[in-house]
């Protein structure tokens, strides 16, 4: 448990941390590192030298007995604990004295209750490995590395589009990247692969539609909408998302007319996210004031008609609503409304 080094003829002994603690809000990275540790130990030292405990069923008193056991015909033994066991600070502080020098003790807890004295002491005693959430460029860089480990390559445009569709949850991104690598085959994963394979839920559905609308691709927008409906998405939910898009388009266009150019400045002026501003700005410029005015008039008429019974739509029969969605999408994908 000790190491030493020499400085000026004097040996200085440093006590190494008696155990390791994995913690942090990036649960994906934490789980991956847990798997790596446990897999490596089991492969190298055998199943008999690996013990795993759940904190809910374990106390520090029990660990005092287990960590004292030497490895069985191997160099090392791993004792891994999911969570923080029950017990007192005094029991925790006894661990360094009883743990066998060839035993590695690992705790993993994403969210620590630092109000507890035993947790404070554990953090102070352990070698703490913090797993922080990735975002921005760091997340995009991780996506490139993960795609490479899955046997593929990823274009920057595809990475950005996938992040906008799926969000920043690394577990979800990892699953999508694995599917995309298989789908793309020998080719790099590109934006068209993401559009063809990745379908999001909730408000993130709007990004797929906006991508096609931004390219003035009515056929692509209609196909994307059809695929969402085939996946079981609600026509009423999609209509509400489209209304949000039109409202945001108006505020973005107003900011652009005041001479604001940079998407970050437009986002601040319009009260929308940076991603929304960046995506909606080209649409606003292409449609122009007359096109946006006609789009708003048409969508407002449709929405009032749905609410007053002029148009009939229900969960069982949403045919008229789907026609209104198609007509609204078409109004976004021509230079001026017809």
C-alpha positions as a printed NumPy array, in Angstrom:
array([[  0.   ,   0.   ,   0.   ],
       [  3.057,   2.243,   0.093],
       [  5.421,   3.574,  -2.538],
       [  8.573,   5.607,  -2.136],
       [ 10.925,   7.927,  -3.947],
       [ 14.268,   9.512,  -3.115],
       [ 14.991,  13.246,  -2.955],
       [ 18.326,  14.508,  -1.699],
       [ 19.172,  11.157,  -0.149],
       [ 15.902,  10.962,   1.817],
       [ 13.308,   8.236,   1.188],
       [  9.774,   9.612,   1.297],
       [  6.969,   7.081,   1.619],
       [  3.56 ,   7.926,   0.188],
       [  0.475,   5.973,   1.163],
       [ -1.532,   5.093,  -1.936],
       [ -5.33 ,   5.398,  -1.835],
       [ -6.769,   2.12 ,  -0.466],
       [ -9.559,   1.992,  -3.051],
       [-11.034,   3.666,  -6.127],
       [-14.355,   5.499,  -6.489],
       [-16.145,   6.003,  -9.813],
       [-18.667,   8.847,  -9.73 ],
       [-20.188,  11.548, -11.929],
       [-23.247,  12.382, -13.976],
       [-21.923,  10.734, -17.154],
       [-23.451,   7.357, -16.378],
       [-22.593,   5.972, -19.82 ],
       [-18.854,   6.583, -19.405],
       [-19.001,   5.317, -15.827],
       [-20.696,   2.06 , -16.874],
       [-18.242,   1.577, -19.734],
       [-15.267,   1.97 , -17.405],
       [-16.886,  -0.399, -14.866],
       [-17.282,  -2.993, -17.632],
       [-13.693,  -2.51 , -18.743],
       [-12.325,  -3.018, -15.236],
       [-14.441,  -6.055, -14.447],
       [-13.864,  -7.68 , -17.843],
       [-10.089,  -7.152, -17.639],
       [ -9.841,  -8.622, -14.142],
       [-12.014, -11.624, -14.924],
       [-10.105, -12.361, -18.127],
       [ -6.687, -12.01 , -16.558],
       [ -7.194, -13.362, -13.037],
       [-10.231, -15.631, -13.329],
       [-13.826, -15.544, -12.099],
       [-12.74 , -16.814,  -8.689],
       [-10.845, -13.576,  -8.131],
       [-13.783, -11.311,  -8.831],
       [-16.479, -10.411,  -6.3  ],
       [-19.314,  -7.956,  -6.904],
       [-21.658,  -6.509,  -4.277],
       [-24.764,  -4.313,  -4.362],
       [-24.58 ,  -1.619,  -1.729],
       [-28.237,  -2.077,  -0.776],
       [-27.403,  -5.59 ,   0.465],
       [-23.916,  -4.894,   1.775],
       [-22.333,  -3.19 ,   4.764],
       [-18.794,  -1.958,   5.339],
       [-18.57 ,  -4.6  ,   8.077],
       [-19.102,  -7.338,   5.47 ],
       [-16.504,  -5.771,   3.189],
       [-13.939,  -5.851,   5.987],
       [-14.043,  -9.645,   5.828],
       [-14.076,  -9.957,   2.041],
       [-11.242,  -7.569,   1.194],
       [ -8.903,  -9.407,   3.549],
       [ -9.021, -12.548,   1.361],
       [ -5.932, -13.032,  -0.808],
       [ -6.175, -13.791,  -4.548],
       [ -6.486, -17.476,  -5.477],
       [ -3.516, -18.51 ,  -7.609],
       [ -3.365, -15.071,  -9.261],
       [ -1.634, -11.732,  -8.868],
       [ -4.726,  -9.639,  -8.137],
       [ -8.284,  -9.852,  -6.93 ],
       [-11.067,  -7.333,  -7.575],
       [-13.881,  -6.489,  -5.172],
       [-16.426,  -4.228,  -6.909],
       [-19.31 ,  -2.51 ,  -5.126],
       [-22.279,  -0.899,  -6.865],
       [-23.161,   2.086,  -4.67 ],
       [-22.051,   3.093,  -1.187],
       [-22.577,   0.374,   1.447],
       [-24.29 ,   0.869,   4.772],
       [-22.107,   1.509,   7.77 ],
       [-20.244,   4.014,   9.869],
       [-17.235,   6.211,   9.236],
       [-15.314,   4.135,  11.787],
       [-15.956,   0.926,   9.821],
       [-14.891,   2.635,   6.588],
       [-11.649,   3.842,   8.145],
       [-10.755,   0.285,   9.148],
       [-10.609,  -0.825,   5.496],
       [ -7.014,   0.301,   4.755],
       [ -5.723,  -1.712,   7.701],
       [ -7.366,  -4.999,   6.693],
       [ -7.432,  -4.92 ,   2.888],
       [ -5.013,  -7.403,   1.346],
       [ -2.219,  -5.677,  -0.624],
       [ -3.175,  -7.622,  -3.767],
       [ -6.87 ,  -6.787,  -3.56 ],
       [ -8.306,  -3.929,  -5.608],
       [-11.468,  -2.408,  -4.13 ],
       [-13.754,  -0.414,  -6.412],
       [-16.873,   1.607,  -5.559],
       [-19.182,   3.045,  -8.231],
       [-21.911,   5.58 ,  -7.491],
       [-23.037,   8.168, -10.051],
       [-24.723,  10.514,  -7.553],
       [-23.127,  10.902,  -4.155],
       [-25.023,  12.213,  -1.145],
       [-22.189,  14.397,   0.129],
       [-24.223,  15.388,   3.181],
       [-23.425,  12.009,   4.727],
       [-20.294,  11.806,   6.819],
       [-19.364,   8.365,   5.524],
       [-19.571,   9.643,   1.926],
       [-17.403,  12.662,   2.715],
       [-14.805,  10.383,   4.295],
       [-14.944,   7.921,   1.39 ],
       [-14.273,  10.717,  -1.107],
       [-11.368,  11.956,   1.003],
       [ -9.781,   8.498,   1.266],
       [-10.345,   7.151,  -2.25 ],
       [ -8.764,   7.714,  -5.617],
       [-11.748,   9.432,  -7.222],
       [-12.385,   9.1  , -10.935],
       [-14.955,  11.705, -12.02 ],
       [-17.054,  11.094, -15.136],
       [-18.379,  14.394, -16.468],
       [-20.98 ,  14.833, -19.198],
       [-19.638,  15.58 , -22.652],
       [-21.081,  18.357, -24.786],
       [-20.207,  20.482, -27.796],
       [-16.934,  19.692, -29.532],
       [-15.906,  17.145, -26.887],
       [-19.049,  15.102, -27.559],
       [-18.567,  15.305, -31.337],
       [-14.97 ,  14.12 , -30.919],
       [-16.163,  11.185, -28.8  ],
       [-18.692,  10.284, -31.508],
       [-15.865,  10.069, -34.036],
       [-13.815,   7.814, -31.76 ],
       [-16.784,   5.584, -30.933],
       [-17.64 ,   5.194, -34.619],
       [-14.041,   4.194, -35.306],
       [-14.127,   1.531, -32.577],
       [-17.367,   0.215, -34.143],
       [-15.515,  -0.226, -37.434],
       [-16.673,   2.836, -39.367],
       [-16.105,   6.516, -40.03 ],
       [-18.428,   9.473, -39.508],
       [-18.578,  12.722, -41.46 ],
       [-18.766,  15.938, -39.414],
       [-22.154,  16.799, -40.926],
       [-23.58 ,  13.407, -39.98 ],
       [-22.249,  13.739, -36.437],
       [-23.859,  17.158, -36.003],
       [-27.185,  16.011, -37.45 ],
       [-27.259,  12.892, -35.261],
       [-26.585,  14.997, -32.161],
       [-29.424,  17.347, -33.057],
       [-31.825,  14.447, -33.614],
       [-30.916,  12.264, -30.652],
       [-29.537,  14.75 , -28.127],
       [-26.423,  14.413, -25.973],
       [-27.217,  11.131, -24.203],
       [-24.137,   9.015, -24.974],
       [-25.987,   5.73 , -24.482],
       [-28.545,   6.644, -27.158],
       [-25.859,   8.017, -29.437],
       [-23.778,   4.857, -29.084],
       [-26.717,   2.662, -30.085],
       [-27.499,   4.818, -33.102],
       [-23.86 ,   4.946, -34.193],
       [-23.601,   1.145, -34.082],
       [-26.71 ,   0.824, -36.276],
       [-25.464,   3.495, -38.675],
       [-22.082,   1.798, -39.154],
       [-23.844,  -1.438, -40.119],
       [-26.252,   0.458, -42.373],
       [-23.526,   2.437, -44.173],
       [-21.37 ,  -0.647, -44.759],
       [-18.024,   0.242, -46.307],
       [-19.045,   3.885, -46.766],
       [-18.597,   6.637, -44.208],
       [-21.723,   7.394, -42.21 ],
       [-23.166,  10.471, -43.924],
       [-26.138,  12.756, -43.405],
       [-28.369,  10.773, -45.762],
       [-27.736,   7.643, -43.675],
       [-28.788,   9.495, -40.524],
       [-31.94 ,  10.807, -42.187],
       [-32.853,   7.367, -43.471],
       [-32.291,   5.444, -40.251],
       [-32.638,   7.714, -37.222],
       [-36.093,   8.688, -36.055],
       [-36.466,  10.675, -32.875],
       [-39.408,  11.149, -30.555],
       [-41.059,  14.16 , -28.974],
       [-39.906,  17.664, -29.844],
       [-36.73 ,  16.415, -31.544],
       [-38.881,  15.221, -34.448],
       [-38.929,  18.809, -35.65 ],
       [-35.229,  18.695, -36.513],
       [-35.746,  16.052, -39.152],
       [-38.51 ,  18.056, -40.792],
       [-36.539,  21.278, -40.552],
       [-33.563,  19.659, -42.223],
       [-35.609,  18.781, -45.314],
       [-37.475,  22.094, -45.304],
       [-34.167,  23.937, -45.064],
       [-33.057,  22.184, -48.248],
       [-36.372,  23.025, -49.966],
       [-36.917,  19.261, -50.272],
       [-40.683,  18.746, -50.122],
       [-40.452,  15.087, -51.195],
       [-37.958,  14.359, -48.432],
       [-40.131,  16.143, -45.866],
       [-43.212,  14.165, -46.926],
       [-41.284,  10.873, -46.785],
       [-39.912,  11.708, -43.335],
       [-43.402,  12.587, -42.092],
       [-44.758,   9.302, -43.476],
       [-42.051,   7.299, -41.733],
       [-42.803,   9.017, -38.412],
       [-46.482,   8.152, -38.758],
       [-45.601,   4.549, -39.601],
       [-43.551,   4.453, -36.408],
       [-46.716,   5.31 , -34.472],
       [-46.263,   9.039, -33.891],
       [-49.423,  11.069, -33.287],
       [-50.601,  13.359, -36.138],
       [-51.783,  15.843, -33.498],
       [-48.354,  15.828, -31.857],
       [-46.687,  16.459, -35.204],
       [-49.113,  19.296, -35.951],
       [-48.279,  20.971, -32.625],
       [-44.579,  20.641, -33.386],
       [-45.161,  22.236, -36.784],
       [-47.022,  25.14 , -35.128],
       [-44.019,  25.672, -32.848],
       [-41.771,  25.725, -35.91 ],
       [-43.871,  28.386, -37.65 ],
       [-43.975,  30.551, -34.512],
       [-40.195,  30.324, -34.13 ],
       [-39.719,  31.032, -37.843],
       [-41.6  ,  34.329, -37.468],
       [-39.423,  35.519, -34.557],
       [-36.236,  34.474, -36.346],
       [-37.318,  36.273, -39.533],
       [-38.108,  39.415, -37.524],
       [-34.629,  39.39 , -35.99 ],
       [-33.06 ,  38.901, -39.421],
       [-35.018,  41.849, -40.827],
       [-33.533,  44.041, -38.095],
       [-30.113,  43.281, -39.549],
       [-29.045,  40.532, -37.147],
       [-26.86 ,  38.074, -39.064],
       [-25.066,  35.672, -36.723],
       [-27.193,  32.675, -35.578],
       [-26.043,  33.17 , -31.986],
       [-27.288,  36.784, -32.033],
       [-30.517,  35.775, -33.772],
       [-31.103,  33.117, -31.107],
       [-30.769,  35.71 , -28.363],
       [-32.997,  38.268, -30.108],
       [-35.671,  35.719, -31.071],
       [-35.643,  33.775, -27.818],
       [-34.914,  30.416, -29.481],
       [-32.064,  27.939, -29.197],
       [-28.906,  28.344, -31.274],
       [-29.764,  25.185, -33.237],
       [-33.224,  26.538, -34.048],
       [-31.845,  29.882, -35.186],
       [-29.173,  28.292, -37.372],
       [-31.72 ,  25.982, -39.028],
       [-34.555,  28.491, -39.427],
       [-32.507,  31.408, -40.784],
       [-32.038,  29.936, -44.291],
       [-35.754,  29.091, -44.45 ],
       [-36.702,  32.637, -43.447],
       [-34.394,  34.137, -46.08 ],
       [-35.674,  31.832, -48.814],
       [-39.375,  32.411, -48.109],
       [-39.025,  36.144, -47.548],
       [-41.604,  38.345, -45.868],
       [-44.401,  37.536, -48.322],
       [-43.823,  33.803, -48.155],
       [-43.774,  33.786, -44.338],
       [-46.895,  35.953, -44.187],
       [-48.733,  33.533, -46.467],
       [-47.487,  30.531, -44.487],
       [-48.698,  32.052, -41.21 ],
       [-52.072,  32.928, -42.771],
       [-52.518,  29.418, -44.082],
       [-51.44 ,  27.629, -40.895],
       [-53.568,  29.927, -38.718],
       [-56.591,  29.218, -40.91 ],
       [-55.964,  25.475, -40.67 ],
       [-55.505,  25.522, -36.903],
       [-58.659,  27.583, -36.322],
       [-60.53 ,  25.221, -38.625],
       [-59.418,  22.24 , -36.577],
       [-60.492,  23.91 , -33.35 ],
       [-63.884,  25.072, -34.624],
       [-64.884,  21.914, -36.487],
       [-64.432,  23.165, -40.055],
       [-61.891,  20.384, -40.42 ],
       [-62.542,  17.048, -38.744],
       [-59.786,  14.992, -37.212],
       [-59.65 ,  12.441, -34.404],
       [-57.254,   9.784, -33.143],
       [-59.162,   7.226, -35.178],
       [-59.486,   9.328, -38.325],
       [-56.792,  11.948, -38.861],
       [-57.055,  12.045, -42.648],
       [-57.964,  15.737, -42.934],
       [-55.245,  16.722, -40.468],
       [-52.652,  14.875, -42.535],
       [-53.786,  16.751, -45.637],
       [-53.352,  20.04 , -43.746],
       [-49.867,  18.983, -42.668],
       [-48.928,  18.158, -46.265],
       [-50.237,  21.49 , -47.55 ],
       [-48.387,  23.367, -44.798],
       [-45.12 ,  21.569, -45.544],
       [-45.504,  22.368, -49.232],
       [-45.897,  26.073, -48.384],
       [-42.487,  25.904, -46.659],
       [-40.743,  24.25 , -49.576],
       [-41.443,  26.715, -52.392],
       [-39.979,  30.207, -52.813],
       [-43.405,  31.798, -52.357],
       [-46.664,  30.225, -51.279],
       [-49.056,  29.154, -54.007]])
